[in-house]
Amino acid sequence: MSEMQGFILHAKTRPEKSDAFEAFFSRHVEASRAEPGCIEYHMLRDKQDPSLFIFYEIWQSQAHLDVHSNLPHMKQFLDQRDEYLERDFEIRAIEMISPPSNSR
């Protein structure tokens, strides 16, 4: 079994806050991708429900994910999420079966 840690997170925003959520969080995507241990990091927006954002993340280990989760900008986001969200995150742990896209 792999040490990699992966999850899919659903963030259901308040419709009037969806664009602000996208603007607020999209600037963290590139920074997160540059962190040690980040294998995949994607922010997606549902086409049928534009107030639903989906995050797809794969980290090399739990230790790398823990570092990421405790960075100042991530703590700030966690503290401010209720301002944007209709309900708290829905998170599903996943196991990566296919090789990462950057392993080609």
DAMO-V10574 format. One line per field, one symbol per residue. ss: DSSP state (H for helix, E for strand, - for the rest). phi: phi as a letter, one per 40 degrees, with the letter a starting at -180 (. if undefined). psi: psi as a letter, one per 30 degrees, with the letter a starting at -180 (. if undefined). A space follows every 50 residues. Layout:
ss: ???
phi: ???
psi: ???
This chain:
ss: ----EEEEEEEEE-HHHHHHHHHHHHHHHHHHH----EEEEEEEE----- -EEEEEEEE--HHHHHHHH--HHHHHHHHHHHH-E----EEEEE------ HHH-
phi: .ccdbbabbbbcccdcbccccccccccccccccccdgccaabbbbcccbc cbbbbbbbbdaccccccdcbcdcccccccbcccbccacdbbbcbbcbccd cccc
psi: kkfkkllkkkjjlkeffeeeeeeeffffeeeeffkkfkekjkklkkefif gkkkkjkkkeleeeeeeefgkeeeeeeeefefffkellkkkkklkkelll fgg.
